[in-house]
Amino acid sequence: MLNIFLRVAAGTAVFALIVALAGRFPAAAGLMLTFPALNGLAFILSRRDTVGPITSTMLWMPLLNGVLCLAYLLLFGLFATPALATALAWSLAATVALLWLVLVTRGFVRGGVLLRLQPAYVIAVTAGGLVLTLLWWAFAGTSATEIGGSRPVLTWQRTLLFALALWLLIVLPPRFRWKDGTSGILSGLPLVALAGLLSVAQDAAIDLEIRRALLMQMMFGVWLAPAMAVGFIYAMSRLMLRPRAHRLRVAVVSTGWVLCLATILAAGMLLQWLAVH
């Protein structure tokens, strides 16, 4: 039990540090919605012979979570009213959570992305994200980026939910002897992403138009968010299959997190530049 507690505490500290750094770059907020913190921890906790099954299901999670976050952003932006915004924010969160549970129990998710199709899948997710980002920039406008100031991304609710998700990832698969692919699915629990969206959408202390604009600011980055996480997962999985890299998996995954965060921040700054040109 103490070992589990220490793992959860260490993982939560890493998450808090990552999100605190990202919080200084509001333009990257949408890209951070699917940041692969839990995915990396799943690799750290894995045995080398389980890397393949874990990866196959894990690769679906950023795309599913990205689509669900996008639906949340769009529906709140379209239907929120001053009187119903808070209720709508929580209702959408509950609906997204239910849809996630339905989707991850489908056969195509539990079966995972086949090994031979994984390179093509990564390319397709990345190319699709780039195209959709450019289309959003060209046709939808990005006036939300003109809002001054920024909101802190790190909240105690998000950190607490991350700790809960990590605890479930560590405890549930061995406790119930679930298949290895289940760890890949659990690494995609959308609790933290939903908390990030809710922290803005349900905040009645902020004018509704500002909330809507802040969420639209996230929208500019959310199209590319799955590509960041999918690229991280695929690269880590190739490394974790090598005996030496797997023995050094804590250092390897930590390096991967740093590179992924740097890529997200660089992409966020590029998006911010695009938004004003």
Salt bridges, closest charged atoms under 4 A:
ASP49 OD1 - ARG47 NE 3.10
ASP203 OD2 - ARG151 NH2 3.19
GLU209 OE2 - ARG212 NH1 2.52
